[in-house]
């Protein structure tokens, strides 16, 4: 059978889903099923209840991955970022997660996460050019 390869810019989301579904089937067969759960810790405006920022994460394979975190400028310096991360850590710990991992850019918050006990386990140089991208983790305990 001949194999045909096509490079496509701006591919259709359905094509991504075909690849993801096949990968999920394979991973479930050789490892464990992939069943992510999303969580959010939201910052709410007390005047109107609108979300103004927060933390978004997914829990899978017994790890919580913090994907997004944002604190509005007018709320910075009040330890809200710390409260967001600690709330997510508490949620993960209560559910038996091994730990939390995340990535952040050099111009964002690697020092903030290190101050909360996170350790760098990977770094990508020049992403974007002139900066670094850091991968950090905080291990609660080691499962066997």
TIRO-2110 file (N, C-alpha, C; in Angstrom, 1 decimal):
// TIRO-2110
0.8, -1.2, 0.0, N, 1, A
0.0, 0.0, 0.0, CA, 1, A
0.9, 1.2, 0.0, C, 1, A
0.6, 2.1, -0.9, N, 2, A
1.3, 3.4, -1.0, CA, 2, A
0.8, 4.3, 0.1, C, 2, A
1.6, 5.1, 0.7, N, 3, A
1.2, 6.1, 1.7, CA, 3, A
1.3, 7.5, 1.1, C, 3, A
0.2, 8.2, 1.3, N, 4, A
0.2, 9.6, 0.8, CA, 4, A
0.2, 10.5, 1.9, C, 4, A
1.1, 11.5, 1.9, N, 5, A
1.2, 12.5, 3.0, CA, 5, A
0.8, 13.8, 2.4, C, 5, A
0.1, 14.6, 3.2, N, 6, A
-0.3, 15.9, 2.8, CA, 6, A
0.0, 16.9, 4.0, C, 6, A
0.7, 18.0, 3.7, N, 7, A
0.8, 19.0, 4.7, CA, 7, A
-0.3, 20.0, 4.5, C, 7, A
-1.0, 20.3, 5.5, N, 8, A
-2.2, 21.2, 5.4, CA, 8, A
-2.1, 22.3, 6.4, C, 8, A
-2.0, 23.5, 6.0, N, 9, A
-2.1, 24.7, 6.9, CA, 9, A
-3.5, 24.9, 7.2, C, 9, A
-3.8, 25.4, 8.4, N, 10, A
-5.2, 25.6, 8.9, CA, 10, A
-6.1, 24.4, 8.7, C, 10, A
-5.6, 23.2, 9.2, N, 11, A
-6.4, 22.0, 9.0, CA, 11, A
-7.8, 22.1, 9.8, C, 11, A
-8.7, 21.3, 9.3, N, 12, A
-10.0, 21.2, 9.9, CA, 12, A
-10.0, 20.5, 11.3, C, 12, A
-10.7, 21.0, 12.2, N, 13, A
-10.8, 20.4, 13.6, CA, 13, A
-11.2, 18.9, 13.5, C, 13, A
-12.0, 18.5, 12.6, N, 14, A
-12.4, 17.1, 12.5, CA, 14, A
-11.2, 16.2, 12.2, C, 14, A
-10.2, 16.7, 11.4, N, 15, A
-9.0, 16.0, 11.1, CA, 15, A
-8.2, 15.7, 12.4, C, 15, A
-8.1, 16.8, 13.2, N, 16, A
-7.4, 16.6, 14.5, CA, 16, A
-8.1, 15.6, 15.4, C, 16, A
-9.5, 15.6, 15.3, N, 17, A
-10.2, 14.6, 16.1, CA, 17, A
-10.0, 13.2, 15.7, C, 17, A
-9.8, 12.9, 14.4, N, 18, A
-9.5, 11.6, 13.9, CA, 18, A
-8.2, 11.1, 14.5, C, 18, A
-7.2, 12.0, 14.5, N, 19, A
-5.9, 11.6, 15.1, CA, 19, A
-6.0, 11.4, 16.6, C, 19, A
-6.7, 12.3, 17.3, N, 20, A
-6.9, 12.2, 18.7, CA, 20, A
-7.6, 10.9, 19.1, C, 20, A
-8.7, 10.6, 18.4, N, 21, A
-9.5, 9.4, 18.7, CA, 21, A
-8.6, 8.1, 18.5, C, 21, A
-7.9, 8.1, 17.5, N, 22, A
-7.0, 6.9, 17.2, CA, 22, A
-5.9, 6.8, 18.3, C, 22, A
-5.4, 7.9, 18.7, N, 23, A
-4.4, 7.9, 19.8, CA, 23, A
-5.0, 7.5, 21.1, C, 23, A
-6.2, 7.9, 21.4, N, 24, A
-6.8, 7.5, 22.6, CA, 24, A
-7.1, 6.0, 22.7, C, 24, A
-7.5, 5.4, 21.6, N, 25, A
-7.7, 4.0, 21.5, CA, 25, A
-6.4, 3.2, 21.7, C, 25, A
-5.4, 3.7, 21.1, N, 26, A
-4.1, 3.0, 21.3, CA, 26, A
-3.6, 3.2, 22.7, C, 26, A
-3.6, 4.4, 23.3, N, 27, A
-3.2, 4.6, 24.6, CA, 27, A
-4.0, 3.7, 25.6, C, 27, A
-5.3, 3.6, 25.4, N, 28, A
-6.1, 2.8, 26.3, CA, 28, A
-5.7, 1.4, 26.3, C, 28, A
-5.3, 0.9, 25.1, N, 29, A
-4.9, -0.5, 24.9, CA, 29, A
-3.6, -0.8, 25.6, C, 29, A
-2.6, 0.1, 25.5, N, 30, A
-1.3, -0.2, 26.0, CA, 30, A
-1.0, 0.5, 27.4, C, 30, A
-1.9, 1.4, 27.8, N, 31, A
-1.6, 2.0, 29.1, CA, 31, A
-2.9, 2.1, 29.9, C, 31, A
-3.5, 3.3, 30.1, N, 32, A
-4.7, 3.4, 30.8, CA, 32, A
-5.6, 4.4, 30.0, C, 32, A
-6.9, 4.3, 30.1, N, 33, A
-7.8, 5.2, 29.4, CA, 33, A
-7.5, 6.7, 29.7, C, 33, A
-7.7, 7.5, 28.8, N, 34, A
-7.5, 9.0, 28.9, CA, 34, A
-8.9, 9.5, 29.2, C, 34, A
-9.1, 10.0, 30.4, N, 35, A
-10.4, 10.6, 30.8, CA, 35, A
-10.2, 11.9, 31.5, C, 35, A
-9.9, 13.0, 30.8, N, 36, A
-9.6, 14.2, 31.5, CA, 36, A
-10.8, 14.9, 32.1, C, 36, A
-10.6, 15.6, 33.2, N, 37, A
-11.7, 16.3, 33.9, CA, 37, A
-11.2, 17.8, 34.0, C, 37, A
-12.0, 18.7, 33.5, N, 38, A
-11.6, 20.1, 33.6, CA, 38, A
-12.1, 20.7, 34.9, C, 38, A
-11.3, 21.6, 35.5, N, 39, A
-11.7, 22.3, 36.6, CA, 39, A
-11.3, 23.8, 36.4, C, 39, A
-12.0, 24.6, 37.1, N, 40, A
-11.7, 26.1, 37.1, CA, 40, A
-11.9, 26.6, 38.5, C, 40, A
-11.0, 27.5, 38.8, N, 41, A
-11.1, 28.3, 40.0, CA, 41, A
-11.2, 29.7, 39.6, C, 41, A
-12.4, 30.3, 39.7, N, 42, A
-12.8, 31.5, 39.1, CA, 42, A
-12.7, 32.7, 40.1, C, 42, A
-12.3, 33.8, 39.5, N, 43, A
-12.3, 35.1, 40.2, CA, 43, A
-13.6, 35.8, 39.8, C, 43, A
-14.4, 36.1, 40.7, N, 44, A
-15.7, 36.7, 40.5, CA, 44, A
-15.8, 38.1, 41.0, C, 44, A
-16.4, 39.0, 40.2, N, 45, A
-16.6, 40.4, 40.6, CA, 45, A
-17.8, 40.4, 41.6, C, 45, A
-17.6, 40.8, 42.8, N, 46, A
-18.7, 40.7, 43.8, CA, 46, A
-19.8, 41.6, 43.5, C, 46, A
-19.6, 42.6, 42.6, N, 47, A
-20.7, 43.6, 42.3, CA, 47, A
-21.7, 42.9, 41.3, C, 47, A
-21.2, 42.1, 40.3, N, 48, A
-22.1, 41.6, 39.3, CA, 48, A
-22.0, 40.1, 39.1, C, 48, A
-21.1, 39.5, 39.7, N, 49, A
-20.9, 38.0, 39.6, CA, 49, A
-20.2, 37.6, 38.3, C, 49, A
-19.7, 38.5, 37.5, N, 50, A
-19.0, 38.2, 36.3, CA, 50, A
-17.6, 37.6, 36.6, C, 50, A
-17.2, 36.7, 35.8, N, 51, A
-15.8, 36.1, 35.9, CA, 51, A
-14.8, 37.2, 35.3, C, 51, A
-13.8, 37.5, 36.1, N, 52, A
-12.8, 38.5, 35.7, CA, 52, A
-11.4, 37.8, 35.5, C, 52, A
-11.3, 36.6, 35.9, N, 53, A
-10.0, 35.9, 35.7, CA, 53, A
-10.1, 34.5, 36.4, C, 53, A
-9.0, 33.9, 36.6, N, 54, A
-9.0, 32.6, 37.3, CA, 54, A
-8.0, 31.6, 36.8, C, 54, A
-8.2, 30.4, 37.1, N, 55, A
-7.3, 29.3, 36.8, CA, 55, A
-8.1, 28.2, 36.1, C, 55, A
-7.6, 27.7, 35.0, N, 56, A
-8.2, 26.6, 34.3, CA, 56, A
-7.2, 25.4, 34.2, C, 56, A
-7.7, 24.2, 34.6, N, 57, A
-6.8, 23.1, 34.6, CA, 57, A
-7.5, 21.8, 34.1, C, 57, A
-6.8, 20.8, 33.8, N, 58, A
-7.3, 19.5, 33.4, CA, 58, A
-6.6, 18.4, 34.3, C, 58, A
-7.4, 17.5, 34.8, N, 59, A
-6.8, 16.4, 35.5, CA, 59, A
-6.9, 15.2, 34.6, C, 59, A
-5.7, 14.6, 34.4, N, 60, A
-5.7, 13.3, 33.7, CA, 60, A
-4.4, 12.5, 34.0, C, 60, A
-4.5, 11.2, 33.9, N, 61, A
-3.4, 10.3, 34.3, CA, 61, A
-2.9, 10.7, 35.7, C, 61, A
-3.8, 11.0, 36.6, N, 62, A
-3.5, 11.3, 38.0, CA, 62, A
-2.6, 12.5, 38.3, C, 62, A
-2.6, 13.4, 37.3, N, 63, A
-1.9, 14.7, 37.5, CA, 63, A
-2.8, 15.8, 37.1, C, 63, A
-2.7, 16.9, 37.8, N, 64, A
-3.4, 18.1, 37.4, CA, 64, A
-2.5, 19.0, 36.6, C, 64, A
-2.9, 19.4, 35.4, N, 65, A
-2.2, 20.3, 34.5, CA, 65, A
-2.9, 21.6, 34.5, C, 65, A
-2.2, 22.6, 35.0, N, 66, A
-2.7, 24.0, 35.0, CA, 66, A
-2.4, 24.5, 33.6, C, 66, A
-3.5, 24.8, 32.9, N, 67, A
-3.3, 25.3, 31.5, CA, 67, A
-3.3, 26.8, 31.4, C, 67, A
-4.2, 27.5, 32.2, N, 68, A
-4.3, 28.9, 32.1, CA, 68, A
-4.5, 29.5, 33.5, C, 68, A
-3.9, 30.7, 33.7, N, 69, A
-4.1, 31.4, 35.0, CA, 69, A
-4.0, 32.9, 34.6, C, 69, A
-4.9, 33.7, 35.1, N, 70, A
-4.9, 35.1, 34.9, CA, 70, A
-5.5, 35.8, 36.1, C, 70, A
-4.8, 36.8, 36.6, N, 71, A
-5.3, 37.7, 37.6, CA, 71, A
-5.4, 39.1, 37.0, C, 71, A
-6.5, 39.8, 37.1, N, 72, A
-6.6, 41.1, 36.5, CA, 72, A
-5.6, 42.1, 37.2, C, 72, A
-5.1, 43.0, 36.5, N, 73, A
-4.1, 43.9, 37.0, CA, 73, A
-4.5, 44.6, 38.3, C, 73, A
-5.7, 45.0, 38.4, N, 74, A
-6.1, 45.7, 39.6, CA, 74, A
-6.2, 44.8, 40.8, C, 74, A
-6.1, 43.5, 40.7, N, 75, A
-6.1, 42.6, 41.8, CA, 75, A
-4.8, 42.0, 42.1, C, 75, A
-3.8, 42.3, 41.3, N, 76, A
-2.4, 41.8, 41.5, CA, 76, A
-1.8, 42.3, 42.8, C, 76, A
-0.9, 41.6, 43.4, N, 77, A
-0.3, 42.0, 44.7, CA, 77, A
-1.1, 41.7, 45.9, C, 77, A
-2.3, 41.0, 45.7, N, 78, A
-3.1, 40.7, 46.9, CA, 78, A
-3.1, 39.2, 47.2, C, 78, A
-2.2, 38.5, 46.6, N, 79, A
-2.0, 37.0, 46.8, CA, 79, A
-3.1, 36.2, 46.2, C, 79, A
-3.8, 36.7, 45.2, N, 80, A
-4.9, 36.0, 44.6, CA, 80, A
-4.4, 34.9, 43.7, C, 80, A
-3.3, 35.1, 43.0, N, 81, A
-2.6, 34.1, 42.2, CA, 81, A
-2.2, 32.9, 43.1, C, 81, A
-1.7, 33.2, 44.3, N, 82, A
-1.3, 32.1, 45.2, CA, 82, A
-2.5, 31.3, 45.6, C, 82, A
-3.6, 32.1, 45.9, N, 83, A
-4.9, 31.4, 46.4, CA, 83, A
-5.4, 30.5, 45.2, C, 83, A
-5.4, 31.0, 44.0, N, 84, A
-5.8, 30.2, 42.9, CA, 84, A
-5.1, 28.9, 42.8, C, 84, A
-3.7, 29.0, 42.8, N, 85, A
-2.9, 27.8, 42.7, CA, 85, A
-3.1, 26.8, 43.9, C, 85, A
-3.2, 27.4, 45.1, N, 86, A
-3.4, 26.6, 46.3, CA, 86, A
-4.7, 25.9, 46.2, C, 86, A
-5.8, 26.6, 45.8, N, 87, A
-7.1, 25.9, 45.6, CA, 87, A
-7.1, 24.8, 44.7, C, 87, A
-6.4, 24.9, 43.5, N, 88, A
-6.3, 23.8, 42.6, CA, 88, A
-5.5, 22.7, 43.1, C, 88, A
-4.4, 23.0, 43.8, N, 89, A
-3.6, 22.0, 44.5, CA, 89, A
-4.4, 21.2, 45.5, C, 89, A
-5.2, 21.9, 46.3, N, 90, A
-6.0, 21.2, 47.3, CA, 90, A
-7.0, 20.3, 46.6, C, 90, A
-7.6, 20.7, 45.5, N, 91, A
-8.6, 19.9, 44.8, CA, 91, A
-7.9, 18.7, 44.3, C, 91, A
-6.7, 18.8, 43.7, N, 92, A
-5.9, 17.7, 43.1, CA, 92, A
-5.5, 16.7, 44.2, C, 92, A
-5.1, 17.2, 45.3, N, 93, A
-4.6, 16.4, 46.5, CA, 93, A
-5.8, 15.6, 47.0, C, 93, A
-7.0, 16.2, 47.1, N, 94, A
-8.2, 15.5, 47.6, CA, 94, A
-8.6, 14.4, 46.7, C, 94, A
-8.2, 14.4, 45.5, N, 95, A
-8.6, 13.4, 44.5, CA, 95, A
-7.5, 12.4, 44.2, C, 95, A
-6.4, 12.5, 45.0, N, 96, A
-5.4, 11.5, 45.0, CA, 96, A
-4.4, 11.7, 43.8, C, 96, A
-4.3, 12.9, 43.3, N, 97, A
-3.4, 13.2, 42.2, CA, 97, A
-1.9, 13.1, 42.7, C, 97, A
-1.1, 12.7, 41.8, N, 98, A
0.4, 12.6, 42.2, CA, 98, A
1.0, 14.0, 42.4, C, 98, A
0.5, 14.9, 41.5, N, 99, A
1.0, 16.3, 41.6, CA, 99, A
0.4, 17.2, 40.6, C, 99, A
1.0, 18.4, 40.4, N, 100, A
0.5, 19.4, 39.5, CA, 100, A
1.7, 19.7, 38.6, C, 100, A
1.4, 19.9, 37.3, N, 101, A
2.4, 20.4, 36.4, CA, 101, A
1.8, 21.5, 35.5, C, 101, A
2.7, 22.4, 35.0, N, 102, A
2.3, 23.5, 34.2, CA, 102, A
3.5, 24.0, 33.3, C, 102, A
3.2, 24.8, 32.4, N, 103, A
4.2, 25.5, 31.7, CA, 103, A
4.0, 27.0, 31.7, C, 103, A
5.1, 27.7, 31.6, N, 104, A
5.0, 29.2, 31.7, CA, 104, A
6.2, 29.8, 30.9, C, 104, A
6.0, 30.9, 30.4, N, 105, A
7.0, 31.6, 29.6, CA, 105, A
7.9, 32.4, 30.6, C, 105, A
9.1, 32.6, 30.2, N, 106, A
10.1, 33.4, 30.9, CA, 106, A
9.6, 34.8, 31.3, C, 106, A
8.8, 35.4, 30.4, N, 107, A
8.2, 36.7, 30.6, CA, 107, A
6.9, 36.7, 31.4, C, 107, A
6.5, 35.5, 31.8, N, 108, A
5.3, 35.4, 32.7, CA, 108, A
5.7, 35.1, 34.1, C, 108, A
5.6, 33.9, 34.6, N, 109, A
5.7, 33.7, 36.1, CA, 109, A
6.5, 32.6, 36.6, C, 109, A
7.6, 32.2, 36.0, N, 110, A
8.4, 31.1, 36.6, CA, 110, A
8.8, 31.3, 38.0, C, 110, A
9.2, 32.5, 38.4, N, 111, A
9.6, 32.8, 39.8, CA, 111, A
8.4, 32.6, 40.7, C, 111, A
7.3, 33.0, 40.3, N, 112, A
6.1, 32.9, 41.1, CA, 112, A
5.8, 31.4, 41.5, C, 112, A
5.8, 30.6, 40.4, N, 113, A
5.6, 29.1, 40.7, CA, 113, A
6.7, 28.5, 41.5, C, 113, A
7.9, 28.9, 41.3, N, 114, A
9.0, 28.4, 42.2, CA, 114, A
8.8, 28.8, 43.6, C, 114, A
8.3, 30.0, 43.8, N, 115, A
8.0, 30.4, 45.2, CA, 115, A
7.0, 29.6, 45.9, C, 115, A
6.2, 28.9, 45.1, N, 116, A
5.1, 28.0, 45.6, CA, 116, A
5.6, 26.6, 45.7, C, 116, A
6.8, 26.3, 45.5, N, 117, A
7.4, 25.0, 45.6, CA, 117, A
7.5, 24.2, 44.4, C, 117, A
7.2, 24.8, 43.2, N, 118, A
7.3, 24.1, 41.9, CA, 118, A
8.8, 24.0, 41.5, C, 118, A
9.2, 22.9, 40.8, N, 119, A
10.5, 22.7, 40.4, CA, 119, A
10.5, 22.6, 38.8, C, 119, A
11.5, 23.1, 38.2, N, 120, A
11.6, 23.0, 36.8, CA, 120, A
12.0, 21.6, 36.4, C, 120, A
11.3, 21.0, 35.4, N, 121, A
11.7, 19.7, 34.9, CA, 121, A
12.0, 19.7, 33.4, C, 121, A
11.8, 20.9, 32.8, N, 122, A
12.2, 21.0, 31.4, CA, 122, A
12.2, 22.5, 31.0, C, 122, A
12.9, 22.8, 30.0, N, 123, A
13.0, 24.2, 29.5, CA, 123, A
13.2, 24.1, 27.9, C, 123, A
12.5, 25.0, 27.3, N, 124, A
12.6, 25.1, 25.8, CA, 124, A
13.2, 26.5, 25.6, C, 124, A
14.4, 26.6, 25.0, N, 125, A
15.1, 27.8, 24.7, CA, 125, A
14.5, 28.5, 23.5, C, 125, A
14.5, 29.8, 23.4, N, 126, A
14.1, 30.5, 22.2, CA, 126, A
12.7, 30.2, 21.8, C, 126, A
11.8, 30.1, 22.8, N, 127, A
10.4, 29.9, 22.5, CA, 127, A
9.6, 30.9, 23.4, C, 127, A
9.2, 32.0, 22.9, N, 128, A
9.5, 32.6, 21.6, CA, 128, A
11.0, 33.1, 21.6, C, 128, A
11.4, 33.4, 20.4, N, 129, A
12.9, 33.8, 20.2, CA, 129, A
13.2, 34.8, 21.3, C, 129, A
14.4, 34.6, 21.9, N, 130, A
14.8, 35.5, 22.9, CA, 130, A
14.3, 35.2, 24.3, C, 130, A
13.4, 34.3, 24.4, N, 131, A
12.8, 33.9, 25.7, CA, 131, A
12.9, 32.4, 25.9, C, 131, A
12.5, 32.0, 27.1, N, 132, A
12.4, 30.5, 27.3, CA, 132, A
11.0, 30.2, 27.8, C, 132, A
10.7, 28.9, 27.6, N, 133, A
9.4, 28.3, 28.1, CA, 133, A
9.8, 27.3, 29.2, C, 133, A
9.2, 27.3, 30.3, N, 134, A
9.6, 26.5, 31.4, CA, 134, A
8.4, 25.5, 31.7, C, 134, A
8.8, 24.3, 32.1, N, 135, A
7.9, 23.3, 32.5, CA, 135, A
8.2, 23.0, 33.9, C, 135, A
7.2, 23.1, 34.8, N, 136, A
7.4, 23.0, 36.2, CA, 136, A
6.4, 22.0, 36.8, C, 136, A
6.8, 21.4, 37.9, N, 137, A
6.0, 20.4, 38.6, CA, 137, A
6.1, 20.5, 40.1, C, 137, A
5.0, 20.1, 40.7, N, 138, A
5.0, 20.0, 42.2, CA, 138, A
4.5, 18.6, 42.5, C, 138, A
5.3, 17.7, 43.1, N, 139, A
4.9, 16.4, 43.4, CA, 139, A
4.4, 16.3, 44.8, C, 139, A
3.2, 15.7, 45.0, N, 140, A
2.6, 15.6, 46.3, CA, 140, A
3.2, 14.3, 47.0, C, 140, A
3.2, 13.2, 46.2, N, 141, A
3.8, 12.0, 46.6, CA, 141, A
4.0, 11.1, 45.4, C, 141, A
4.8, 10.1, 45.6, N, 142, A
5.1, 9.1, 44.5, CA, 142, A
4.2, 7.9, 44.6, C, 142, A
3.5, 7.6, 43.6, N, 143, A
2.7, 6.4, 43.5, CA, 143, A
3.5, 5.3, 42.9, C, 143, A
3.2, 4.1, 43.3, N, 144, A
3.8, 2.9, 42.7, CA, 144, A
2.8, 2.0, 42.1, C, 144, A
END
